[in-house]
Each structure stands twice: as C-alpha cells, then as structure tokens.
Amino acid sequence: MKTIKQIAMTVTLAGAALAMTGCADMSRQDRNTAVGAGVGAVAGSVLTGGSAIGTVGGAAVGGVIGNQTTKTH
C-alpha cells in the first residue's frame, strides 16, 4: 500500500509542476499564492500521514501565507 501512496504523490507533484508552467503571466503575488498552496498541501499530507483533510488544510494555510508575504501596497 505504501507504494501506491508514493506513486500518487509523485503523480500529484508532477502534475503540479506541469501546471506551474502555465503561470508565466501571473503576478508575483498570484505565483506565491499558488506555490504556497502546493507546498502547504505536501506538508499537510506528510504531517497527517496522507489525510485528505490535512492536505486541504495545508494547501489553504500555505496559500494564505504565500499570498500575504507579497502583499501589494
């Protein structure tokens, strides 16, 4: 079962990396929000042992942090 989780995580990360290639015309704040959400999702998944709620919660928190670190004035 662990192998399936590893494959799923690899596919998810590869998909996220591919999706990020379409971010060339995004503002710096938008990019940081997306990156923060991705990093938060991975961290939430790791910290909660692959829990869907942990992954979604991590993505939400990471997205907010990424957004707030580059606030436009």
NUKEMI-488933 format. One record per atom (N, C-alpha, C): residue number from 1; residue in one letter; chain; atom name; x, y, z. Coordinates in Angstrom, 3 decimals. Atoms other than C-alpha are relative to their C-alpha. Example, Ala and Ser with C-alpha at 12.3 -4.5 7.8 and 13.67 -1.06 7.14 Angstrom:
BEGIN
<r i="1" aa="a" ch="A" at="N" u="0.890" v="-1.190" w="0.000"/>
<r i="1" aa="a" ch="A" at="CA" u="12.300" v="-4.500" w="7.800"/>
<r i="1" aa="a" ch="A" at="C" u="0.900" v="1.200" w="0.000"/>
<r i="2" aa="s" ch="A" at="N" u="-0.820" v="-1.190" w="-0.060"/>
<r i="2" aa="s" ch="A" at="CA" u="13.670" v="-1.060" w="7.140"/>
<r i="2" aa="s" ch="A" at="C" u="-0.770" v="1.090" w="0.730"/>
// end
This chain:
BEGIN
<r i="1" aa="m" ch="A" at="N" u="0.820" v="-1.193" w="0.000"/>
<r i="1" aa="m" ch="A" at="CA" u="0.000" v="0.000" w="0.000"/>
<r i="1" aa="m" ch="A" at="C" u="0.862" v="1.256" w="0.000"/>
<r i="2" aa="k" ch="A" at="N" u="-0.865" v="-1.172" w="-0.045"/>
<r i="2" aa="k" ch="A" at="CA" u="2.891" v="2.372" w="0.667"/>
<r i="2" aa="k" ch="A" at="C" u="0.449" v="0.398" w="-1.404"/>
<r i="3" aa="t" ch="A" at="N" u="-0.423" v="-0.283" w="1.364"/>
<r i="3" aa="t" ch="A" at="CA" u="3.978" v="2.077" w="-2.965"/>
<r i="3" aa="t" ch="A" at="C" u="-1.074" v="0.788" w="-0.744"/>
<r i="4" aa="i" ch="A" at="N" u="1.088" v="-0.719" w="0.657"/>
<r i="4" aa="i" ch="A" at="CA" u="0.576" v="3.274" w="-4.159"/>
<r i="4" aa="i" ch="A" at="C" u="-0.012" v="1.454" w="0.454"/>
<r i="5" aa="k" ch="A" at="N" u="-0.049" v="-1.376" w="-0.498"/>
<r i="5" aa="k" ch="A" at="CA" u="0.844" v="6.351" w="-1.915"/>
<r i="5" aa="k" ch="A" at="C" u="1.172" v="0.755" w="-0.614"/>
<r i="6" aa="q" ch="A" at="N" u="-1.163" v="-0.648" w="0.597"/>
<r i="6" aa="q" ch="A" at="CA" u="4.308" v="7.089" w="-3.276"/>
<r i="6" aa="q" ch="A" at="C" u="-0.261" v="0.343" w="-1.461"/>
<r i="7" aa="i" ch="A" at="N" u="0.328" v="-0.254" w="1.403"/>
<r i="7" aa="i" ch="A" at="CA" u="3.093" v="6.782" w="-6.860"/>
<r i="7" aa="i" ch="A" at="C" u="-0.991" v="1.156" w="-0.100"/>
<r i="8" aa="a" ch="A" at="N" u="0.993" v="-1.074" w="0.019"/>
<r i="8" aa="a" ch="A" at="CA" u="0.103" v="9.013" w="-6.125"/>
<r i="8" aa="a" ch="A" at="C" u="0.644" v="1.348" w="0.304"/>
<r i="9" aa="m" ch="A" at="N" u="-0.673" v="-1.255" w="-0.343"/>
<r i="9" aa="m" ch="A" at="CA" u="2.325" v="11.644" w="-4.512"/>
<r i="9" aa="m" ch="A" at="C" u="0.882" v="0.462" w="-1.154"/>
<r i="10" aa="t" ch="A" at="N" u="-0.855" v="-0.351" w="1.131"/>
<r i="10" aa="t" ch="A" at="CA" u="4.763" v="11.547" w="-7.443"/>
<r i="10" aa="t" ch="A" at="C" u="-0.826" v="0.562" w="-1.148"/>
<r i="11" aa="v" ch="A" at="N" u="0.871" v="-0.468" w="1.075"/>
<r i="11" aa="v" ch="A" at="CA" u="1.954" v="11.939" w="-9.959"/>
<r i="11" aa="v" ch="A" at="C" u="-0.578" v="1.373" w="0.342"/>
<r i="12" aa="t" ch="A" at="N" u="0.538" v="-1.289" w="-0.428"/>
<r i="12" aa="t" ch="A" at="CA" u="0.469" v="14.791" w="-7.938"/>
<r i="12" aa="t" ch="A" at="C" u="1.038" v="1.104" w="-0.138"/>
<r i="13" aa="l" ch="A" at="N" u="-1.053" v="-1.004" w="0.094"/>
<r i="13" aa="l" ch="A" at="CA" u="3.772" v="16.639" w="-7.703"/>
<r i="13" aa="l" ch="A" at="C" u="0.371" v="0.290" w="-1.450"/>
<r i="14" aa="a" ch="A" at="N" u="-0.303" v="-0.209" w="1.417"/>
<r i="14" aa="a" ch="A" at="CA" u="4.490" v="16.104" w="-11.406"/>
<r i="14" aa="a" ch="A" at="C" u="-1.102" v="0.829" w="-0.663"/>
<r i="15" aa="g" ch="A" at="N" u="1.114" v="-0.782" w="0.541"/>
<r i="15" aa="g" ch="A" at="CA" u="1.035" v="17.446" w="-12.255"/>
<r i="15" aa="g" ch="A" at="C" u="0.061" v="1.450" w="0.442"/>
<r i="16" aa="a" ch="A" at="N" u="-0.125" v="-1.366" w="-0.503"/>
<r i="16" aa="a" ch="A" at="CA" u="1.584" v="20.479" w="-10.051"/>
<r i="16" aa="a" ch="A" at="C" u="1.128" v="0.738" w="-0.715"/>
<r i="17" aa="a" ch="A" at="N" u="-1.123" v="-0.626" w="0.703"/>
<r i="17" aa="a" ch="A" at="CA" u="4.953" v="21.150" w="-11.685"/>
<r i="17" aa="a" ch="A" at="C" u="-0.401" v="0.362" w="-1.428"/>
<r i="18" aa="l" ch="A" at="N" u="0.462" v="-0.264" w="1.359"/>
<r i="18" aa="l" ch="A" at="CA" u="3.361" v="20.882" w="-15.124"/>
<r i="18" aa="l" ch="A" at="C" u="-0.986" v="1.166" w="-0.022"/>
<r i="19" aa="a" ch="A" at="N" u="0.974" v="-1.093" w="-0.068"/>
<r i="19" aa="a" ch="A" at="CA" u="0.534" v="23.191" w="-14.100"/>
<r i="19" aa="a" ch="A" at="C" u="0.683" v="1.338" w="0.240"/>
<r i="20" aa="m" ch="A" at="N" u="-0.709" v="-1.241" w="-0.299"/>
<r i="20" aa="m" ch="A" at="CA" u="3.009" v="25.759" w="-12.820"/>
<r i="20" aa="m" ch="A" at="C" u="0.664" v="0.591" w="-1.243"/>
<r i="21" aa="t" ch="A" at="N" u="-0.598" v="-0.545" w="1.219"/>
<r i="21" aa="t" ch="A" at="CA" u="4.498" v="26.109" w="-16.304"/>
<r i="21" aa="t" ch="A" at="C" u="-0.960" v="0.978" w="-0.682"/>
<r i="22" aa="g" ch="A" at="N" u="0.983" v="-0.914" w="0.566"/>
<r i="22" aa="g" ch="A" at="CA" u="1.293" v="27.917" w="-17.244"/>
<r i="22" aa="g" ch="A" at="C" u="-0.135" v="1.295" w="0.786"/>
<r i="23" aa="c" ch="A" at="N" u="0.096" v="-1.169" w="-0.877"/>
<r i="23" aa="c" ch="A" at="CA" u="1.931" v="30.595" w="-14.613"/>
<r i="23" aa="c" ch="A" at="C" u="0.888" v="1.152" w="-0.441"/>
<r i="24" aa="a" ch="A" at="N" u="-0.942" v="-1.021" w="0.447"/>
<r i="24" aa="a" ch="A" at="CA" u="4.213" v="32.782" w="-16.733"/>
<r i="24" aa="a" ch="A" at="C" u="-0.604" v="1.405" w="0.047"/>
<r i="25" aa="d" ch="A" at="N" u="0.604" v="-1.332" w="0.032"/>
<r i="25" aa="d" ch="A" at="CA" u="1.706" v="35.640" w="-16.960"/>
<r i="25" aa="d" ch="A" at="C" u="-0.678" v="0.386" w="1.319"/>
<r i="26" aa="m" ch="A" at="N" u="0.588" v="-0.306" w="-1.307"/>
<r i="26" aa="m" ch="A" at="CA" u="0.695" v="35.571" w="-13.288"/>
<r i="26" aa="m" ch="A" at="C" u="0.826" v="1.074" w="0.710"/>
<r i="27" aa="s" ch="A" at="N" u="-0.725" v="-0.978" w="-0.813"/>
<r i="27" aa="s" ch="A" at="CA" u="1.596" v="38.360" w="-10.897"/>
<r i="27" aa="s" ch="A" at="C" u="0.841" v="-0.748" w="1.034"/>
<r i="28" aa="r" ch="A" at="N" u="-0.868" v="0.616" w="-1.009"/>
<r i="28" aa="r" ch="A" at="CA" u="4.230" v="37.714" w="-8.262"/>
<r i="28" aa="r" ch="A" at="C" u="-0.829" v="-0.520" w="1.175"/>
<r i="29" aa="q" ch="A" at="N" u="0.849" v="0.408" w="-1.113"/>
<r i="29" aa="q" ch="A" at="CA" u="1.549" v="37.543" w="-5.565"/>
<r i="29" aa="q" ch="A" at="C" u="-0.793" v="-1.258" w="-0.350"/>
<r i="30" aa="d" ch="A" at="N" u="0.746" v="1.183" w="0.434"/>
<r i="30" aa="d" ch="A" at="CA" u="-0.511" v="35.031" w="-7.574"/>
<r i="30" aa="d" ch="A" at="C" u="0.900" v="-1.235" w="-0.020"/>
<r i="31" aa="r" ch="A" at="N" u="-0.941" v="1.126" w="0.030"/>
<r i="31" aa="r" ch="A" at="CA" u="2.554" v="32.825" w="-8.137"/>
<r i="31" aa="r" ch="A" at="C" u="0.335" v="-0.464" w="1.411"/>
<r i="32" aa="n" ch="A" at="N" u="-0.329" v="0.372" w="-1.372"/>
<r i="32" aa="n" ch="A" at="CA" u="3.471" v="32.926" w="-4.460"/>
<r i="32" aa="n" ch="A" at="C" u="-1.174" v="-0.668" w="0.703"/>
<r i="33" aa="t" ch="A" at="N" u="1.187" v="0.657" w="-0.554"/>
<r i="33" aa="t" ch="A" at="CA" u="-0.098" v="32.017" w="-3.534"/>
<r i="33" aa="t" ch="A" at="C" u="-0.073" v="-1.446" w="-0.476"/>
<r i="34" aa="a" ch="A" at="N" u="0.046" v="1.353" w="0.556"/>
<r i="34" aa="a" ch="A" at="CA" u="-0.001" v="29.002" w="-5.857"/>
<r i="34" aa="a" ch="A" at="C" u="1.116" v="-0.879" w="0.569"/>
<r i="35" aa="v" ch="A" at="N" u="-1.120" v="0.761" w="-0.546"/>
<r i="35" aa="v" ch="A" at="CA" u="3.435" v="27.907" w="-4.654"/>
<r i="35" aa="v" ch="A" at="C" u="-0.246" v="-0.320" w="1.470"/>
<r i="36" aa="g" ch="A" at="N" u="0.310" v="0.227" w="-1.412"/>
<r i="36" aa="g" ch="A" at="CA" u="2.392" v="28.340" w="-1.028"/>
<r i="36" aa="g" ch="A" at="C" u="-1.048" v="-1.085" w="0.189"/>
<r i="37" aa="a" ch="A" at="N" u="1.035" v="1.027" w="-0.085"/>
<r i="37" aa="a" ch="A" at="CA" u="-0.703" v="26.231" w="-1.607"/>
<r i="37" aa="a" ch="A" at="C" u="0.575" v="-1.378" w="-0.313"/>
<r i="38" aa="g" ch="A" at="N" u="-0.615" v="1.289" w="0.341"/>
<r i="38" aa="g" ch="A" at="CA" u="1.358" v="23.489" w="-3.256"/>
<r i="38" aa="g" ch="A" at="C" u="0.883" v="-0.522" w="1.101"/>
<r i="39" aa="v" ch="A" at="N" u="-0.894" v="0.408" w="-1.086"/>
<r i="39" aa="v" ch="A" at="CA" u="3.983" v="23.415" w="-0.535"/>
<r i="39" aa="v" ch="A" at="C" u="-0.812" v="-0.359" w="1.243"/>
<r i="40" aa="g" ch="A" at="N" u="0.859" v="0.281" w="-1.155"/>
<r i="40" aa="g" ch="A" at="CA" u="1.286" v="23.569" w="2.146"/>
<r i="40" aa="g" ch="A" at="C" u="-0.738" v="-1.316" w="-0.139"/>
<r i="41" aa="a" ch="A" at="N" u="0.695" v="1.269" w="0.226"/>
<r i="41" aa="a" ch="A" at="CA" u="-0.590" v="20.667" w="0.572"/>
<r i="41" aa="a" ch="A" at="C" u="0.926" v="-1.177" w="0.253"/>
<r i="42" aa="v" ch="A" at="N" u="-0.959" v="1.084" w="-0.220"/>
<r i="42" aa="v" ch="A" at="CA" u="2.515" v="18.493" w="0.542"/>
<r i="42" aa="v" ch="A" at="C" u="0.331" v="-0.115" w="1.483"/>
<r i="43" aa="a" ch="A" at="N" u="-0.330" v="0.021" w="-1.427"/>
<r i="43" aa="a" ch="A" at="CA" u="3.431" v="19.486" w="4.102"/>
<r i="43" aa="a" ch="A" at="C" u="-1.170" v="-0.543" w="0.828"/>
<r i="44" aa="g" ch="A" at="N" u="1.172" v="0.490" w="-0.723"/>
<r i="44" aa="g" ch="A" at="CA" u="-0.119" v="18.890" w="5.339"/>
<r i="44" aa="g" ch="A" at="C" u="-0.200" v="-1.489" w="-0.186"/>
<r i="45" aa="s" ch="A" at="N" u="0.120" v="1.427" w="0.275"/>
<r i="45" aa="s" ch="A" at="CA" u="-0.184" v="15.491" w="3.678"/>
<r i="45" aa="s" ch="A" at="C" u="1.032" v="-0.800" w="0.778"/>
<r i="46" aa="v" ch="A" at="N" u="-1.070" v="0.705" w="-0.707"/>
<r i="46" aa="v" ch="A" at="CA" u="3.147" v="14.476" w="5.168"/>
<r i="46" aa="v" ch="A" at="C" u="-0.254" v="0.000" w="1.503"/>
<r i="47" aa="l" ch="A" at="N" u="0.189" v="-0.115" w="-1.447"/>
<r i="47" aa="l" ch="A" at="CA" u="2.326" v="15.731" w="8.659"/>
<r i="47" aa="l" ch="A" at="C" u="-1.185" v="-0.810" w="0.518"/>
<r i="48" aa="t" ch="A" at="N" u="1.184" v="0.746" w="-0.452"/>
<r i="48" aa="t" ch="A" at="CA" u="-1.042" v="13.953" w="8.772"/>
<r i="48" aa="t" ch="A" at="C" u="-0.052" v="-1.412" w="-0.555"/>
<r i="49" aa="g" ch="A" at="N" u="-0.040" v="1.370" w="0.505"/>
<r i="49" aa="g" ch="A" at="CA" u="0.035" v="10.715" w="7.134"/>
<r i="49" aa="g" ch="A" at="C" u="-0.856" v="-0.229" w="-1.227"/>
<r i="50" aa="g" ch="A" at="N" u="0.764" v="0.153" w="1.235"/>
<r i="50" aa="g" ch="A" at="CA" u="-1.772" v="11.345" w="3.849"/>
<r i="50" aa="g" ch="A" at="C" u="-1.472" v="0.310" w="0.130"/>
<r i="51" aa="s" ch="A" at="N" u="1.400" v="-0.339" w="-0.215"/>
<r i="51" aa="s" ch="A" at="CA" u="-5.057" v="12.575" w="5.302"/>
<r i="51" aa="s" ch="A" at="C" u="-0.450" v="1.071" w="-1.000"/>
<r i="52" aa="a" ch="A" at="N" u="0.533" v="-0.978" w="0.953"/>
<r i="52" aa="a" ch="A" at="CA" u="-7.208" v="14.424" w="2.768"/>
<r i="52" aa="a" ch="A" at="C" u="-0.267" v="1.336" w="0.682"/>
<r i="53" aa="i" ch="A" at="N" u="0.280" v="-1.236" w="-0.728"/>
<r i="53" aa="i" ch="A" at="CA" u="-8.253" v="16.960" w="5.391"/>
<r i="53" aa="i" ch="A" at="C" u="1.297" v="0.737" w="0.296"/>
<r i="54" aa="g" ch="A" at="N" u="-1.300" v="-0.618" w="-0.249"/>
<r i="54" aa="g" ch="A" at="CA" u="-4.611" v="17.579" w="6.305"/>
<r i="54" aa="g" ch="A" at="C" u="0.569" v="0.630" w="-1.253"/>
<r i="55" aa="t" ch="A" at="N" u="-0.505" v="-0.523" w="1.270"/>
<r i="55" aa="t" ch="A" at="CA" u="-3.725" v="18.066" w="2.647"/>
<r i="55" aa="t" ch="A" at="C" u="-0.730" v="1.279" w="-0.390"/>
<r i="56" aa="v" ch="A" at="N" u="0.793" v="-1.181" w="0.353"/>
<r i="56" aa="v" ch="A" at="CA" u="-6.549" v="20.516" w="2.001"/>
<r i="56" aa="v" ch="A" at="C" u="0.271" v="1.141" w="0.981"/>
<r i="57" aa="g" ch="A" at="N" u="-0.303" v="-1.022" w="-1.001"/>
<r i="57" aa="g" ch="A" at="CA" u="-5.883" v="22.349" w="5.262"/>
<r i="57" aa="g" ch="A" at="C" u="1.365" v="0.621" w="-0.221"/>
<r i="58" aa="g" ch="A" at="N" u="-1.347" v="-0.502" w="0.278"/>
<r i="58" aa="g" ch="A" at="CA" u="-2.188" v="22.625" w="4.449"/>
<r i="58" aa="g" ch="A" at="C" u="0.021" v="0.888" w="-1.230"/>
<r i="59" aa="a" ch="A" at="N" u="0.070" v="-0.810" w="1.219"/>
<r i="59" aa="a" ch="A" at="CA" u="-2.993" v="23.946" w="0.984"/>
<r i="59" aa="a" ch="A" at="C" u="-0.618" v="1.362" w="0.300"/>
<r i="60" aa="a" ch="A" at="N" u="0.656" v="-1.263" w="-0.343"/>
<r i="60" aa="a" ch="A" at="CA" u="-5.311" v="26.586" w="2.433"/>
<r i="60" aa="a" ch="A" at="C" u="0.935" v="0.910" w="0.788"/>
<r i="61" aa="v" ch="A" at="N" u="-0.910" v="-0.798" w="-0.824"/>
<r i="61" aa="v" ch="A" at="CA" u="-2.815" v="27.739" w="5.054"/>
<r i="61" aa="v" ch="A" at="C" u="1.193" v="0.474" w="-0.826"/>
<r i="62" aa="g" ch="A" at="N" u="-1.138" v="-0.375" w="0.840"/>
<r i="62" aa="g" ch="A" at="CA" u="0.080" v="27.696" w="2.582"/>
<r i="62" aa="g" ch="A" at="C" u="-0.357" v="1.063" w="-1.014"/>
<r i="63" aa="g" ch="A" at="N" u="0.448" v="-1.007" w="0.964"/>
<r i="63" aa="g" ch="A" at="CA" u="-1.909" v="29.665" w="0.036"/>
<r i="63" aa="g" ch="A" at="C" u="-0.159" v="1.371" w="0.634"/>
<r i="64" aa="v" ch="A" at="N" u="0.164" v="-1.274" w="-0.701"/>
<r i="64" aa="v" ch="A" at="CA" u="-2.780" v="32.346" w="2.566"/>
<r i="64" aa="v" ch="A" at="C" u="1.366" v="0.594" w="0.337"/>
<r i="65" aa="i" ch="A" at="N" u="-1.341" v="-0.499" w="-0.338"/>
<r i="65" aa="i" ch="A" at="CA" u="0.832" v="32.600" w="3.724"/>
<r i="65" aa="i" ch="A" at="C" u="0.703" v="0.514" w="-1.252"/>
<r i="66" aa="g" ch="A" at="N" u="-0.619" v="-0.448" w="1.243"/>
<r i="66" aa="g" ch="A" at="CA" u="2.096" v="32.803" w="0.137"/>
<r i="66" aa="g" ch="A" at="C" u="-0.589" v="1.295" w="-0.506"/>
<r i="67" aa="n" ch="A" at="N" u="0.666" v="-1.220" w="0.429"/>
<r i="67" aa="n" ch="A" at="CA" u="-0.461" v="35.468" w="-0.646"/>
<r i="67" aa="n" ch="A" at="C" u="0.400" v="1.198" w="0.847"/>
<r i="68" aa="q" ch="A" at="N" u="-0.275" v="-1.107" w="-0.913"/>
<r i="68" aa="q" ch="A" at="CA" u="0.284" v="37.578" w="2.408"/>
<r i="68" aa="q" ch="A" at="C" u="1.452" v="0.432" w="0.013"/>
<r i="69" aa="t" ch="A" at="N" u="-1.417" v="-0.381" w="-0.009"/>
<r i="69" aa="t" ch="A" at="CA" u="4.070" v="37.517" w="2.040"/>
<r i="69" aa="t" ch="A" at="C" u="0.331" v="0.979" w="-1.111"/>
<r i="70" aa="t" ch="A" at="N" u="-0.262" v="-0.911" w="1.117"/>
<r i="70" aa="t" ch="A" at="CA" u="3.811" v="39.515" w="-1.191"/>
<r i="70" aa="t" ch="A" at="C" u="-1.181" v="0.940" w="-0.216"/>
<r i="71" aa="k" ch="A" at="N" u="1.122" v="-0.931" w="0.118"/>
<r i="71" aa="k" ch="A" at="CA" u="1.018" v="41.953" w="-0.452"/>
<r i="71" aa="k" ch="A" at="C" u="0.384" v="1.198" w="-0.854"/>
<r i="72" aa="t" ch="A" at="N" u="-0.217" v="-1.210" w="0.790"/>
<r i="72" aa="t" ch="A" at="CA" u="0.717" v="44.745" w="-2.976"/>
<r i="72" aa="t" ch="A" at="C" u="-0.496" v="1.186" w="0.817"/>
<r i="73" aa="h" ch="A" at="N" u="0.381" v="-1.176" w="-0.795"/>
<r i="73" aa="h" ch="A" at="CA" u="0.530" v="48.212" w="-1.486"/>
<r i="73" aa="h" ch="A" at="C" u="-0.743" v="0.993" w="-0.824"/>
// end
